[in-house]
């Protein structure tokens, strides 16, 4: 399965998003943990 873009480019673009530092952990981990019922 391919994502259409190289993973390195996806990560770089994600890191360049204008997100507040307080939002990044929620976006990158906490929402997924909540959906997957993973304790954090």
LUMMILUM-546970 format. One record per residue: residue in one letter; chain; x, y, z of N, C-alpha, C in turn. Coordinates in Angstrom, 2 decimals. Layout:
<atoms>
ATOM  type  mol      n.X      n.Y      n.Z     ca.X     ca.Y     ca.Z      c.X      c.Y      c.Z
ATOM     a    A        X        Y        Z        X        Y        Z        X        Y        Z
...
</atoms>
This chain:
<atoms>
ATOM  type  mol      n.X      n.Y      n.Z     ca.X     ca.Y     ca.Z      c.X      c.Y      c.Z
ATOM     x    A     0.84    -1.19     0.00     0.00     0.00     0.00     0.88     1.24     0.00
ATOM     x    A     0.59     2.17    -0.86     1.35     3.41    -0.89     0.44     4.56    -0.47
ATOM     x    A     1.03     5.58     0.07     0.28     6.73     0.53     0.19     7.82    -0.53
ATOM     x    A     0.85     7.62    -1.64     0.84     8.62    -2.71     2.02     9.56    -2.63
ATOM     x    A     2.55     9.78    -1.45     3.71    10.63    -1.24     4.73     9.86    -0.41
ATOM     x    A     6.00    10.15    -0.58     7.01     9.51     0.27     6.77     9.87     1.75
ATOM     x    A     6.97     8.91     2.63     6.75     9.13     4.05     7.56    10.32     4.57
ATOM     x    A     8.78    10.47     4.10     9.63    11.59     4.52     8.95    12.93     4.20
ATOM     x    A     8.33    13.03     3.04     7.64    14.26     2.65     6.39    14.49     3.51
ATOM     x    A     5.66    13.43     3.80     4.46    13.55     4.64     4.85    14.07     6.01
ATOM     x    A     5.90    13.51     6.59     6.36    13.94     7.92     6.81    15.39     7.89
ATOM     x    A     7.55    15.76     6.86     8.04    17.14     6.75     6.87    18.11     6.64
ATOM     x    A     5.90    17.79     5.81     4.73    18.66     5.66     3.95    18.76     6.96
ATOM     x    A     3.83    17.65     7.67     3.12    17.66     8.95     3.85    18.54     9.96
ATOM     x    A     5.17    18.44    10.00     5.95    19.25    10.93     5.86    20.74    10.60
ATOM     x    A     5.60    21.08     9.36     5.51    22.48     8.95     4.12    23.08     9.12
ATOM     x    A     3.17    22.29     9.57     1.82    22.84     9.79     1.86    23.88    10.90
ATOM     x    A     1.10    24.95    10.76     1.11    26.01    11.78     0.25    25.64    12.99
ATOM     x    A     0.67    24.62    13.73    -0.07    24.18    14.91     0.57    24.73    16.17
ATOM     x    A    -0.25    25.07    17.13     0.28    25.48    18.43     0.93    24.26    19.08
ATOM     x    A     1.94    24.50    19.89     2.62    23.41    20.57     1.66    22.60    21.44
ATOM     x    A     0.65    23.24    22.01    -0.31    22.54    22.86    -1.23    21.62    22.07
ATOM     x    A    -1.35    21.85    20.78    -2.23    21.06    19.93    -1.53    19.81    19.41
ATOM     x    A    -0.23    19.89    19.20     0.50    18.79    18.57     0.32    17.45    19.28
ATOM     x    A     0.48    17.35    20.62     0.29    16.05    21.27    -1.13    15.51    21.11
ATOM     x    A    -2.10    16.39    21.13    -3.48    15.96    20.95    -3.68    15.40    19.55
ATOM     x    A    -3.15    16.10    18.58    -3.33    15.71    17.19    -2.52    14.46    16.86
ATOM     x    A    -1.32    14.38    17.41    -0.43    13.28    17.05    -0.66    12.01    17.86
ATOM     x    A    -1.19    12.12    19.06    -1.29    10.93    19.89    -2.62    10.80    20.62
ATOM     x    A    -3.01    11.82    21.34    -4.13    11.69    22.26    -5.45    11.33    21.57
ATOM     x    A    -5.72    11.90    20.41    -6.94    11.54    19.70    -6.93    10.08    19.27
ATOM     x    A    -5.81     9.63    18.73    -5.70     8.22    18.32    -5.79     7.30    19.53
ATOM     x    A    -5.15     7.66    20.61    -5.20     6.83    21.82    -6.64     6.71    22.32
ATOM     x    A    -7.36     7.81    22.28    -8.75     7.79    22.73    -9.60     6.90    21.82
ATOM     x    A    -9.43     7.03    20.52   -10.21     6.23    19.58    -9.87     4.75    19.71
ATOM     x    A    -8.59     4.44    19.89    -8.15     3.05    19.99    -8.22     2.50    21.41
ATOM     x    A    -8.69     3.34    22.33    -8.81     2.96    23.74    -7.47     2.52    24.33
ATOM     x    A    -6.44     3.32    24.05    -5.10     3.07    24.57    -4.85     4.06    25.70
ATOM     x    A    -4.39     3.54    26.84    -4.10     4.46    27.96    -2.84     5.23    27.67
ATOM     x    A    -2.83     6.48    28.09    -1.62     7.30    27.92    -1.28     8.04    29.17
</atoms>
